[in-house]
C-alpha cells in the first residue's frame, strides 16, 4: 500500500523542483544571450537594416551570420563597442548610406537580427566577411577562413 502522505510529499517535491528550475532558467538564458547587454529596439532596427543591405539575397543562415559579425565586433576590443559604432565605422559595410540600407528591412532581416541577438552565431566568432565572387583584396583572403554561407566568405 502506498501511503498518501508519501505520495503528496513526492508531488510537492517535484512541483517545487519545477518552480525552482523555471525561476532560474530565464537567468541562464539571459547569461548566454547578447540581449542581457541591454540592446534596444533602435539597435535591433539598425542591425536589421545592415542585414537587409548586406545580405538581402542570401539564405537565412547567411543573414544571421552577417548580424553575428556585427555583434562579434561589438564584443571585440578591435572595434567600437556598440552596434551603431560598428556599423557606422567608415568603410566597413558597403551598404551603409545606400538605398537598400535606408529602406525598410524585410521580416527575414528582422528575424535574422533577433536570432543573432539571441545567441546564434553560424560563423563561430568571425569578424569579417566578403562576397567571394567580387573581392580580390589579398588582406581579406589571407585571414583564417571560418565558414562560407551563400555568397559570403567569413573570416576571423
C-alpha positions as protocol buffer text, in pm:
chain_id: "A"
residue {
  index: 1
  type: UNK
  ca { x: 0 y: 0 z: 0 }
}
residue {
  index: 2
  type: UNK
  ca { x: 127 y: 344 z: -94 }
}
residue {
  index: 3
  type: UNK
  ca { x: 98 y: 597 z: 183 }
}
residue {
  index: 4
  type: UNK
  ca { x: -97 y: 908 z: 78 }
}
residue {
  index: 5
  type: UNK
  ca { x: 141 y: 1131 z: 274 }
}
residue {
  index: 6
  type: UNK
  ca { x: 444 y: 998 z: 87 }
}
residue {
  index: 7
  type: UNK
  ca { x: 265 y: 1048 z: -242 }
}
residue {
  index: 8
  type: UNK
  ca { x: 168 y: 1406 z: -156 }
}
residue {
  index: 9
  type: UNK
  ca { x: 522 y: 1481 z: -43 }
}
residue {
  index: 10
  type: UNK
  ca { x: 663 y: 1340 z: -369 }
}
residue {
  index: 11
  type: UNK
  ca { x: 424 y: 1551 z: -580 }
}
residue {
  index: 12
  type: UNK
  ca { x: 505 y: 1858 z: -375 }
}
residue {
  index: 13
  type: UNK
  ca { x: 880 y: 1798 z: -412 }
}
residue {
  index: 14
  type: UNK
  ca { x: 856 y: 1759 z: -789 }
}
residue {
  index: 15
  type: UNK
  ca { x: 644 y: 2073 z: -813 }
}
residue {
  index: 16
  type: UNK
  ca { x: 888 y: 2271 z: -602 }
}
residue {
  index: 17
  type: UNK
  ca { x: 1181 y: 2149 z: -814 }
}
residue {
  index: 18
  type: UNK
  ca { x: 999 y: 2254 z: -1131 }
}
residue {
  index: 19
  type: UNK
  ca { x: 927 y: 2601 z: -989 }
}
residue {
  index: 20
  type: UNK
  ca { x: 1295 y: 2640 z: -898 }
}
residue {
  index: 21
  type: UNK
  ca { x: 1410 y: 2538 z: -1247 }
}
residue {
  index: 22
  type: UNK
  ca { x: 1167 y: 2778 z: -1414 }
}
residue {
  index: 23
  type: UNK
  ca { x: 1275 y: 3060 z: -1183 }
}
residue {
  index: 24
  type: UNK
  ca { x: 1643 y: 3007 z: -1266 }
}
residue {
  index: 25
  type: UNK
  ca { x: 1602 y: 2932 z: -1639 }
}
residue {
  index: 26
  type: UNK
  ca { x: 1547 y: 3293 z: -1752 }
}
residue {
  index: 27
  type: UNK
  ca { x: 1872 y: 3391 z: -1579 }
}
residue {
  index: 28
  type: UNK
  ca { x: 2056 y: 3109 z: -1752 }
}
residue {
  index: 29
  type: UNK
  ca { x: 1916 y: 3208 z: -2092 }
}
residue {
  index: 30
  type: UNK
  ca { x: 2000 y: 3571 z: -2021 }
}
residue {
  index: 31
  type: UNK
  ca { x: 2360 y: 3488 z: -1937 }
}
residue {
  index: 32
  type: UNK
  ca { x: 2411 y: 3331 z: -2279 }
}
residue {
  index: 33
  type: UNK
  ca { x: 2219 y: 3584 z: -2486 }
}
residue {
  index: 34
  type: UNK
  ca { x: 2352 y: 3920 z: -2606 }
}
residue {
  index: 35
  type: UNK
  ca { x: 2013 y: 4064 z: -2506 }
}
residue {
  index: 36
  type: UNK
  ca { x: 2145 y: 4080 z: -2148 }
}
residue {
  index: 37
  type: UNK
  ca { x: 2365 y: 4366 z: -2266 }
}
residue {
  index: 38
  type: UNK
  ca { x: 2057 y: 4583 z: -2296 }
}
residue {
  index: 39
  type: UNK
  ca { x: 2012 y: 4606 z: -2671 }
}
residue {
  index: 40
  type: UNK
  ca { x: 1708 y: 4815 z: -2754 }
}
residue {
  index: 41
  type: UNK
  ca { x: 1461 y: 4849 z: -3042 }
}
residue {
  index: 42
  type: UNK
  ca { x: 1670 y: 5115 z: -3218 }
}
residue {
  index: 43
  type: UNK
  ca { x: 1969 y: 4880 z: -3219 }
}
residue {
  index: 44
  type: UNK
  ca { x: 1755 y: 4592 z: -3346 }
}
residue {
  index: 45
  type: UNK
  ca { x: 1630 y: 4820 z: -3625 }
}
residue {
  index: 46
  type: UNK
  ca { x: 1985 y: 4923 z: -3717 }
}
residue {
  index: 47
  type: UNK
  ca { x: 2109 y: 4563 z: -3714 }
}
residue {
  index: 48
  type: UNK
  ca { x: 1814 y: 4457 z: -3932 }
}
residue {
  index: 49
  type: UNK
  ca { x: 1896 y: 4740 z: -4175 }
}
residue {
  index: 50
  type: UNK
  ca { x: 2256 y: 4626 z: -4216 }
}
residue {
  index: 51
  type: UNK
  ca { x: 2142 y: 4266 z: -4260 }
}
residue {
  index: 52
  type: UNK
  ca { x: 1895 y: 4382 z: -4525 }
}
residue {
  index: 53
  type: UNK
  ca { x: 2156 y: 4595 z: -4700 }
}
residue {
  index: 54
  type: UNK
  ca { x: 2437 y: 4340 z: -4692 }
}
residue {
  index: 55
  type: UNK
  ca { x: 2253 y: 4009 z: -4724 }
}
residue {
  index: 56
  type: UNK
  ca { x: 1911 y: 4065 z: -4882 }
}
residue {
  index: 57
  type: UNK
  ca { x: 1959 y: 3785 z: -5136 }
}
residue {
  index: 58
  type: UNK
  ca { x: 2136 y: 3544 z: -4901 }
}
residue {
  index: 59
  type: UNK
  ca { x: 1989 y: 3240 z: -4724 }
}
residue {
  index: 60
  type: UNK
  ca { x: 1854 y: 3297 z: -4371 }
}
residue {
  index: 61
  type: UNK
  ca { x: 2167 y: 3148 z: -4213 }
}
residue {
  index: 62
  type: UNK
  ca { x: 2375 y: 3397 z: -4411 }
}
residue {
  index: 63
  type: UNK
  ca { x: 2162 y: 3685 z: -4283 }
}
residue {
  index: 64
  type: UNK
  ca { x: 2212 y: 3566 z: -3925 }
}
residue {
  index: 65
  type: UNK
  ca { x: 2585 y: 3535 z: -3992 }
}
residue {
  index: 66
  type: UNK
  ca { x: 2609 y: 3898 z: -4106 }
}
residue {
  index: 67
  type: UNK
  ca { x: 2431 y: 4011 z: -3787 }
}
residue {
  index: 68
  type: UNK
  ca { x: 2660 y: 3786 z: -3583 }
}
residue {
  index: 69
  type: UNK
  ca { x: 2969 y: 3950 z: -3734 }
}
residue {
  index: 70
  type: UNK
  ca { x: 2840 y: 4289 z: -3619 }
}
residue {
  index: 71
  type: UNK
  ca { x: 2786 y: 4152 z: -3267 }
}
residue {
  index: 72
  type: UNK
  ca { x: 3124 y: 3977 z: -3267 }
}
residue {
  index: 73
  type: UNK
  ca { x: 3282 y: 4311 z: -3349 }
}
residue {
  index: 74
  type: UNK
  ca { x: 3092 y: 4479 z: -3065 }
}
residue {
  index: 75
  type: UNK
  ca { x: 3249 y: 4221 z: -2831 }
}
residue {
  index: 76
  type: UNK
  ca { x: 3598 y: 4258 z: -2982 }
}
residue {
  index: 77
  type: UNK
  ca { x: 3848 y: 4513 z: -2849 }
}
residue {
  index: 78
  type: UNK
  ca { x: 3947 y: 4580 z: -3212 }
}
residue {
  index: 79
  type: UNK
  ca { x: 3619 y: 4755 z: -3294 }
}
residue {
  index: 80
  type: UNK
  ca { x: 3375 y: 5006 z: -3140 }
}
residue {
  index: 81
  type: UNK
  ca { x: 3169 y: 4866 z: -2853 }
}
residue {
  index: 82
  type: UNK
  ca { x: 2821 y: 4950 z: -2982 }
}
residue {
  index: 83
  type: UNK
  ca { x: 2614 y: 4827 z: -3274 }
}
residue {
  index: 84
  type: UNK
  ca { x: 2595 y: 5179 z: -3417 }
}
residue {
  index: 85
  type: UNK
  ca { x: 2969 y: 5230 z: -3368 }
}
residue {
  index: 86
  type: UNK
  ca { x: 3048 y: 4909 z: -3556 }
}
residue {
  index: 87
  type: UNK
  ca { x: 2800 y: 4969 z: -3839 }
}
residue {
  index: 88
  type: UNK
  ca { x: 2891 y: 5334 z: -3894 }
}
residue {
  index: 89
  type: UNK
  ca { x: 3267 y: 5283 z: -3871 }
}
residue {
  index: 90
  type: UNK
  ca { x: 3399 y: 5419 z: -4202 }
}
residue {
  index: 91
  type: UNK
  ca { x: 3449 y: 5175 z: -4491 }
}
residue {
  index: 92
  type: UNK
  ca { x: 3331 y: 4866 z: -4303 }
}
residue {
  index: 93
  type: UNK
  ca { x: 2989 y: 4792 z: -4452 }
}
residue {
  index: 94
  type: UNK
  ca { x: 2944 y: 4885 z: -4816 }
}
residue {
  index: 95
  type: UNK
  ca { x: 2566 y: 4913 z: -4784 }
}
residue {
  index: 96
  type: UNK
  ca { x: 2573 y: 5197 z: -4529 }
}
residue {
  index: 97
  type: UNK
  ca { x: 2420 y: 5504 z: -4687 }
}
residue {
  index: 98
  type: UNK
  ca { x: 2278 y: 5332 z: -4995 }
}
residue {
  index: 99
  type: UNK
  ca { x: 1912 y: 5293 z: -5083 }
}
residue {
  index: 100
  type: UNK
  ca { x: 1884 y: 4933 z: -4955 }
}
residue {
  index: 101
  type: UNK
  ca { x: 2029 y: 5018 z: -4613 }
}
residue {
  index: 102
  type: UNK
  ca { x: 1793 y: 5315 z: -4592 }
}
residue {
  index: 103
  type: UNK
  ca { x: 1483 y: 5116 z: -4690 }
}
residue {
  index: 104
  type: UNK
  ca { x: 1254 y: 4918 z: -4461 }
}
residue {
  index: 105
  type: UNK
  ca { x: 1417 y: 4585 z: -4371 }
}
residue {
  index: 106
  type: UNK
  ca { x: 1236 y: 4265 z: -4457 }
}
residue {
  index: 107
  type: UNK
  ca { x: 1078 y: 4046 z: -4190 }
}
residue {
  index: 108
  type: UNK
  ca { x: 1353 y: 3793 z: -4264 }
}
residue {
  index: 109
  type: UNK
  ca { x: 1616 y: 4057 z: -4185 }
}
residue {
  index: 110
  type: UNK
  ca { x: 1449 y: 4134 z: -3852 }
}
residue {
  index: 111
  type: UNK
  ca { x: 1422 y: 3764 z: -3769 }
}
residue {
  index: 112
  type: UNK
  ca { x: 1790 y: 3714 z: -3853 }
}
residue {
  index: 113
  type: UNK
  ca { x: 1890 y: 4010 z: -3636 }
}
residue {
  index: 114
  type: UNK
  ca { x: 1683 y: 3871 z: -3349 }
}
residue {
  index: 115
  type: UNK
  ca { x: 1836 y: 3525 z: -3393 }
}
residue {
  index: 116
  type: UNK
  ca { x: 2186 y: 3671 z: -3368 }
}
residue {
  index: 117
  type: UNK
  ca { x: 2091 y: 3884 z: -3067 }
}
residue {
  index: 118
  type: UNK
  ca { x: 1958 y: 3568 z: -2906 }
}
residue {
  index: 119
  type: UNK
  ca { x: 2296 y: 3400 z: -2944 }
}
residue {
  index: 120
  type: UNK
  ca { x: 2301 y: 3220 z: -3280 }
}
residue {
  index: 121
  type: UNK
  ca { x: 2638 y: 3268 z: -3450 }
}
residue {
  index: 122
  type: UNK
  ca { x: 2678 y: 3041 z: -3754 }
}
residue {
  index: 123
  type: UNK
  ca { x: 3031 y: 3184 z: -3802 }
}
residue {
  index: 124
  type: UNK
  ca { x: 3167 y: 3080 z: -3461 }
}
residue {
  index: 125
  type: UNK
  ca { x: 3314 y: 3423 z: -3394 }
}
residue {
  index: 126
  type: UNK
  ca { x: 3402 y: 3564 z: -3738 }
}
residue {
  index: 127
  type: UNK
  ca { x: 3488 y: 3934 z: -3755 }
}
residue {
  index: 128
  type: UNK
  ca { x: 3488 y: 3982 z: -4132 }
}
residue {
  index: 129
  type: UNK
  ca { x: 3303 y: 3865 z: -4441 }
}
residue {
  index: 130
  type: UNK
  ca { x: 3304 y: 3944 z: -4809 }
}
residue {
  index: 131
  type: UNK
  ca { x: 3145 y: 3836 z: -5135 }
}
residue {
  index: 132
  type: UNK
  ca { x: 3399 y: 3584 z: -5259 }
}
residue {
  index: 133
  type: UNK
  ca { x: 3286 y: 3634 z: -5621 }
}
residue {
  index: 134
  type: UNK
  ca { x: 3386 y: 4000 z: -5620 }
}
residue {
  index: 135
  type: UNK
  ca { x: 3661 y: 4070 z: -5366 }
}
residue {
  index: 136
  type: UNK
  ca { x: 4023 y: 4039 z: -5470 }
}
residue {
  index: 137
  type: UNK
  ca { x: 4180 y: 4207 z: -5165 }
}
residue {
  index: 138
  type: UNK
  ca { x: 4470 y: 3981 z: -5059 }
}
residue {
  index: 139
  type: UNK
  ca { x: 4448 y: 4105 z: -4698 }
}
residue {
  index: 140
  type: UNK
  ca { x: 4095 y: 3963 z: -4666 }
}
residue {
  index: 141
  type: UNK
  ca { x: 4179 y: 3638 z: -4844 }
}
residue {
  index: 142
  type: UNK
  ca { x: 4478 y: 3586 z: -4612 }
}
residue {
  index: 143
  type: UNK
  ca { x: 4260 y: 3583 z: -4299 }
}
residue {
  index: 144
  type: UNK
  ca { x: 4170 y: 3243 z: -4149 }
}
residue {
  index: 145
  type: UNK
  ca { x: 3853 y: 3101 z: -4301 }
}
residue {
  index: 146
  type: UNK
  ca { x: 3558 y: 3048 z: -4067 }
}
residue {
  index: 147
  type: UNK
  ca { x: 3277 y: 2937 z: -4298 }
}
residue {
  index: 148
  type: UNK
  ca { x: 3124 y: 3007 z: -4637 }
}
residue {
  index: 149
  type: UNK
  ca { x: 2750 y: 3073 z: -4644 }
}
residue {
  index: 150
  type: UNK
  ca { x: 2580 y: 3165 z: -4969 }
}
residue {
  index: 151
  type: UNK
  ca { x: 2796 y: 3423 z: -5146 }
}
residue {
  index: 152
  type: UNK
  ca { x: 2979 y: 3533 z: -4833 }
}
residue {
  index: 153
  type: UNK
  ca { x: 3315 y: 3410 z: -4710 }
}
residue {
  index: 154
  type: UNK
  ca { x: 3352 y: 3463 z: -4333 }
}
residue {
  index: 155
  type: UNK
  ca { x: 3693 y: 3507 z: -4168 }
}
residue {
  index: 156
  type: UNK
  ca { x: 3849 y: 3570 z: -3829 }
}
